[in-house]
Amino acid sequence: MKISKIFLYDEPSVPEINISELADFLKSTFKIDVEVRKNILRNSDEVTAQKIASCRIFNPRKPFEIHEPTLEEIKFEQENFEDTSRTENIIMYDGFEFQKVILELISDNELTSENFHIVFTNKLTCSYDFNDYRYHGRAVICSNPSIISTTGIIEAPAKPRDYYMELISNIRQGLNVKSIKKKYSGKYLEYNDSRLSKIIQGYLLQALFYYLFEEAFCELRECVLFNAHWQSDLMYSQLESGKLCDNHQKILDDFVKNLNL
């Protein structure tokens, strides 16, 4: 698989993405032209709003069921097109159904195998896991277009076990939980976290490695392609290590070298 251009679609409600820096990162890493675009959902119509609202998950224990959205839900999505920061509560969306809606918004002449589209969103994308029969939040939905959820990056990998234990204990006792959050501050990603852009680089690599080489993840914790289920692992693979393992680095090097042949 070869690609000649990457399109990045911004999420204006999350300035920490630093999309111009991410574009530079992709250009220097893959030696491919990158074009930055505004949010793909801006100026979308009521039909698109209805389709997105129908992607909502109401029973996380059951596989996806088509939802007939209410007028209120459609209106919410329409208003969200104009101001994506309007989301106050976290809503779960089936990531692959949401990806289908995004796919329809890309023009046919740009929807070729040589063009790769990556869409950022603050919506929580999820996928159903038949191993434990429930939905889980996902940071990245790998396909073309790929979806990277900033909310998924923050919410999907679990926080430290001790954090949850102390949080539950304090809530039961009616104590203020702010002290618990302060105690563990820095050990997990938070909203408006300055480290988000650096961590997104790893998810960009996961999306591209899946599309180009059909492997998004690595078993090595030291590799940025590691599929982190805990925030501690995410921090280690993306920030402390911050690089590809030798095997995946070679795959990337060979790809770049072949571009010039």
C-alpha positions as CSV (number, residue, x, y, z in Angstrom):
1,M,0.0,0.0,0.0
2,K,1.2,3.5,-0.9
3,I,-0.2,6.8,-0.1
4,S,0.6,10.2,-1.6
5,K,-1.3,12.5,0.7
6,I,-2.6,12.7,4.3
7,F,-5.6,14.9,5.3
8,L,-5.9,16.0,8.9
9,Y,-9.3,17.3,10.1
10,D,-9.1,19.5,13.2
11,E,-11.2,19.5,16.3
12,P,-11.4,23.1,17.4
13,S,-12.7,22.4,20.9
14,V,-9.3,20.8,21.7
15,P,-6.5,23.3,21.0
16,E,-4.0,21.0,22.7
17,I,-4.1,18.9,19.6
18,N,-1.6,21.4,18.0
19,I,-2.6,20.2,14.6
20,S,0.1,22.1,12.7
21,E,2.7,20.4,14.8
22,L,1.2,17.1,14.1
23,A,1.2,17.8,10.4
24,D,4.9,18.6,10.6
25,F,5.5,15.4,12.5
26,L,3.8,13.3,9.8
27,K,5.6,15.1,7.0
28,S,9.0,14.4,8.6
29,T,8.2,10.8,9.6
30,F,6.6,9.6,6.4
31,K,7.9,12.1,3.8
32,I,4.4,12.5,2.5
33,D,2.4,15.7,1.8
34,V,0.0,16.6,4.6
35,E,-3.0,19.0,4.3
36,V,-4.7,20.4,7.4
37,R,-8.4,21.1,7.2
38,K,-11.1,22.4,9.5
39,N,-13.5,20.2,11.4
40,I,-15.1,17.9,8.9
41,L,-18.6,18.3,10.5
42,R,-18.8,22.0,10.3
43,N,-21.6,23.2,8.1
44,S,-23.2,19.7,8.0
45,D,-26.9,19.4,7.6
46,E,-29.8,17.9,9.5
47,V,-29.5,14.6,7.7
48,T,-25.9,14.2,8.9
49,A,-27.0,15.2,12.4
50,Q,-29.6,12.5,12.4
51,K,-27.1,9.9,11.2
52,I,-24.7,10.8,14.0
53,A,-27.4,10.8,16.6
54,S,-28.4,7.3,15.4
55,C,-24.8,6.1,16.3
56,R,-25.4,6.6,20.0
57,I,-25.0,3.7,22.4
58,F,-27.7,3.2,25.0
59,N,-27.0,-0.3,26.2
60,P,-23.2,-0.9,26.6
61,R,-23.9,-4.6,27.2
62,K,-25.4,-5.3,23.8
63,P,-24.0,-5.1,20.3
64,F,-24.9,-2.0,18.2
65,E,-28.6,-1.5,17.6
66,I,-29.8,1.2,15.2
67,H,-31.2,4.0,17.3
68,E,-34.1,6.2,16.1
69,P,-33.0,9.6,17.4
70,T,-35.3,12.1,19.0
71,L,-35.7,15.7,17.7
72,E,-33.8,16.8,20.8
73,E,-30.9,14.5,20.0
74,I,-30.8,15.7,16.4
75,K,-30.8,19.3,17.5
76,F,-28.0,18.7,19.9
77,E,-25.8,17.2,17.0
78,Q,-26.7,20.2,14.8
79,E,-25.7,22.7,17.4
80,N,-22.5,20.7,18.0
81,F,-21.5,21.2,14.4
82,E,-21.2,24.9,15.0
83,D,-19.7,24.6,18.5
84,T,-18.1,21.3,19.3
85,S,-17.4,22.4,22.9
86,R,-21.1,22.3,23.7
87,T,-20.8,18.7,24.8
88,E,-21.3,18.7,28.6
89,N,-21.9,15.0,29.3
90,I,-19.9,12.2,27.7
91,I,-22.0,10.4,25.1
92,M,-21.0,7.0,23.7
93,Y,-21.0,6.5,20.0
94,D,-20.4,3.3,18.0
95,G,-17.0,4.2,16.4
96,F,-17.5,2.2,13.3
97,E,-21.0,3.5,12.7
98,F,-19.7,7.0,13.2
99,Q,-16.8,6.3,10.8
100,K,-19.4,5.4,8.1
101,V,-21.0,8.8,8.5
102,I,-17.7,10.6,8.2
103,L,-16.9,8.5,5.1
104,E,-19.9,10.0,3.4
105,L,-18.6,13.5,4.0
106,I,-15.5,13.0,1.9
107,S,-15.7,13.7,-1.8
108,D,-15.4,10.8,-4.2
109,N,-12.4,12.3,-6.0
110,E,-10.5,12.4,-2.7
111,L,-11.7,9.0,-1.5
112,T,-8.9,7.0,-3.1
113,S,-6.5,4.5,-1.7
114,E,-3.6,7.0,-2.1
115,N,-5.3,9.6,0.1
116,F,-5.5,8.9,3.8
117,H,-7.9,10.8,6.0
118,I,-7.6,11.3,9.8
119,V,-10.4,12.9,11.6
120,F,-10.1,14.3,15.2
121,T,-13.2,14.4,17.3
122,N,-14.1,15.0,21.0
123,K,-16.9,12.5,20.7
124,L,-16.3,9.3,22.7
125,T,-16.0,6.5,20.0
126,C,-16.5,3.0,21.3
127,S,-16.4,-0.6,19.9
128,Y,-18.1,-3.7,21.1
129,D,-15.9,-6.4,22.5
130,F,-17.3,-10.0,22.2
131,N,-14.7,-11.2,24.7
132,D,-16.5,-9.6,27.6
133,Y,-19.7,-8.6,25.8
134,R,-19.6,-4.9,26.3
135,Y,-18.7,-1.6,24.7
136,H,-15.3,0.0,25.5
137,G,-14.1,3.5,24.7
138,R,-11.5,3.7,22.0
139,A,-8.9,6.3,21.3
140,V,-8.6,5.4,17.6
141,I,-10.8,3.7,15.0
142,C,-8.5,2.4,12.4
143,S,-9.7,2.6,8.8
144,N,-9.8,5.2,6.0
145,P,-10.9,7.6,7.3
146,S,-9.4,6.9,10.7
147,I,-11.0,8.5,13.7
148,I,-9.0,9.7,16.7
149,S,-11.1,10.6,19.7
150,T,-9.5,13.0,22.2
151,T,-12.1,11.9,24.8
152,G,-11.2,8.3,24.1
153,I,-7.5,9.0,24.8
154,I,-8.4,10.5,28.1
155,E,-11.2,8.1,29.2
156,A,-10.4,4.8,27.6
157,P,-7.1,3.8,29.3
158,A,-7.8,3.2,32.9
159,K,-6.4,5.3,35.7
160,P,-4.3,3.7,38.5
161,R,-6.1,1.0,40.5
162,D,-5.3,2.8,43.8
163,Y,-7.0,5.9,42.4
164,Y,-10.3,4.1,41.9
165,M,-10.0,2.4,45.4
166,E,-9.4,5.7,47.2
167,L,-12.0,7.5,45.1
168,I,-14.7,4.9,46.0
169,S,-13.7,5.0,49.6
170,N,-13.9,8.8,49.8
171,I,-17.2,8.9,48.0
172,R,-18.7,6.4,50.4
173,Q,-17.6,8.4,53.3
174,G,-19.0,11.6,51.8
175,L,-15.5,13.2,51.7
176,N,-14.2,15.7,49.1
177,V,-12.6,13.8,46.2
178,K,-10.5,16.8,45.0
179,S,-7.6,15.7,47.3
180,I,-7.6,12.3,45.6
181,K,-7.4,13.8,42.2
182,K,-4.7,16.2,43.3
183,K,-2.7,13.2,44.8
184,Y,-2.7,11.4,41.4
185,S,-2.3,14.5,39.2
186,G,0.2,13.9,36.5
187,K,-0.2,10.1,36.5
188,Y,-3.1,10.2,34.0
189,L,-4.2,12.5,31.2
190,E,-6.8,15.1,32.0
191,Y,-8.8,17.4,29.8
192,N,-6.8,20.4,28.5
193,D,-3.6,18.4,29.1
194,S,-0.5,19.9,27.5
195,R,0.8,16.4,26.9
196,L,-2.0,15.4,24.6
197,S,-0.4,16.5,21.3
198,K,2.7,14.3,22.0
199,I,0.6,11.3,22.8
200,I,-1.6,11.8,19.7
201,Q,1.6,11.2,17.6
202,G,1.5,7.6,18.7
203,Y,-2.1,7.2,17.7
204,L,-1.4,8.8,14.3
205,L,1.3,6.1,13.9
206,Q,-1.2,3.4,14.9
207,A,-3.7,4.6,12.3
208,L,-1.1,4.7,9.5
209,F,0.6,1.5,10.4
210,Y,-2.8,-0.3,10.3
211,Y,-3.6,1.2,6.9
212,L,-0.2,0.8,5.3
213,F,1.0,-2.4,6.9
214,E,-2.1,-4.0,8.4
215,E,-0.8,-3.9,11.9
216,A,-1.7,-1.1,14.3
217,F,-0.4,-2.4,17.6
218,C,2.8,-3.8,19.1
219,E,3.2,-6.2,22.0
220,L,6.2,-4.3,23.3
221,R,5.4,-1.7,26.0
222,E,8.4,0.3,24.8
223,C,6.9,0.9,21.4
224,V,4.5,3.8,20.6
225,L,2.3,1.3,18.8
226,F,1.6,-0.5,22.2
227,N,-2.1,-0.8,22.8
228,A,-2.3,0.8,26.2
229,H,-5.2,-0.2,28.5
230,W,-3.9,1.7,31.5
231,Q,-2.9,5.3,31.7
232,S,0.5,4.3,33.2
233,D,1.3,2.2,30.1
234,L,0.1,5.1,27.8
235,M,2.5,7.5,29.6
236,Y,5.4,5.1,29.4
237,S,5.0,4.1,25.7
238,Q,4.2,7.5,24.4
239,L,6.2,9.9,26.7
240,E,9.0,8.0,28.5
241,S,9.9,5.8,25.5
242,G,8.3,7.8,22.7
243,K,9.6,5.8,19.9
244,L,9.0,2.7,17.7
245,C,10.5,-0.6,18.5
246,D,13.3,-1.8,16.2
247,N,11.0,-4.0,14.2
248,H,8.5,-1.3,13.5
249,Q,11.1,1.3,12.9
250,K,12.6,-0.9,10.2
251,I,9.2,-1.3,8.6
252,L,8.9,2.5,8.5
253,D,12.4,3.1,7.2
254,D,11.8,0.6,4.4
255,F,8.6,2.3,3.5
256,V,10.2,5.7,3.3
257,K,13.1,4.3,1.3
258,N,10.8,2.7,-1.2
259,L,9.0,6.0,-1.8
260,N,12.1,7.3,-3.6
261,L,12.5,4.2,-5.8
